[in-house]
């Protein structure tokens, strides 16, 4: 490590953190990237790992490999537990620490259960590869258990899949699970018909895709219904258990429950003891610095950033990358002697959500698209942002195969932390 160079520490190797690191190339600084995982994850396609469309290696890349040509960057695998702002050091779980001159908090988000963290074991969220493989395992095991079940009521419950939350992730999960049941698994079982599986999407609000225009929300609802998904609106979930969910006073037995209803920011605000919004995001200055700490920036899901008409900058990959570039430009300007504040200006490129393999909803502001044309645009947009030719080709081929054949190849049931609980409910042992 070059001790003479200005030390920039970036916590988090997500979209914002890596974009900031990339944009600091040849800036005359030394960058240390700290993350508790050794890979960068393309989260927009994580649901496709959970629903057997893609393999984990197709949407994740080792961070060291991505940064291998950057001699000005050090990658550290570790868990941050606090900050010493007076000593300007990042504190690690193993007792170590890393000094900084400028700190970038790109620590992302985690699941939020609205005060009901006890629901998490029964309704896992979707933020990591581990989450995706856990959900995939539970979906596939539900069908396996139904194949062995002789009681019609219990079999019906096992073949009921509940997704809580009608945002883009919930809509995408619901559509893909319905296609998995109706198309991919068709003819593979002898005692059950996977096509009779019930997929239920529960949204507490009045419409799904609330961030989209009302007409696009209505289209998405109709597209899901055509896939056989039951959409329940205006009734919040009040209980999640190993056996099912309760919403609007109704109890629905289910074989698998997936949480897509809310997120909470990392504990970065707690590390600093500064104001945060209701989901824990740091309320930053217009230039993305933390109030009272001009040497600390917060970006991505870590930051509460005002946009327009009281709206916040959305927690999506393009927004995080824009913030990462802005912070890098500000650091460069400061090193050049320009300390004037540089307010961040967000440019929204549009909203996209897919519903199964042949429908999507897109709002670019100046044009709105639905149907198969929107699906192809959605696909091209995501392939463009993937890292590396190999991954672009692999994902493209996987999607084309699914599009024309309906078959999904990533249907392996692997061992997981929930094995003991699953076995108590009668699941067959995997492996």
LINVENVEN-V52334 format. One line per field, one symbol per residue. psi: psi as a letter, one per 30 degrees, with the letter a starting at -180 (. if undefined). A space follows every 10 residues. Layout:
BEGIN
psi = ???
END
This chain:
BEGIN
psi = kjfflkjkkj jkhaeeeeee eefgkhfglk kkkkkflglk kiefgeffef ggelleffgk kkeeeegffj fgkkkkjlkk flkjfefikk klegfllkll ekkjjhfall kkghgifffe ffikajflee eeeeeeeeee eeeeeeefkf keeeeeeegk kkkjkgaeee eeeeeeeeee eedegkgflf fljffgkkkk jkkfafllhf flkeeeeeee eeeeeffgkk jjlgjkkfkk lffalkkhfk kjkkfkkkkh fllkllgeee efhlklafgg kkjllfgglk kfifgklklb ffkjkkdkhg llklileeee eeeeeeeeee eeeefggjgk kjkkjkjjfl kkkkjaggkl kkjgdfkkkl aeeeeeeeee eeeeflkkee eeeeeeeeee eeefffkkfi hkjlklfgee eeefggklkl .
END
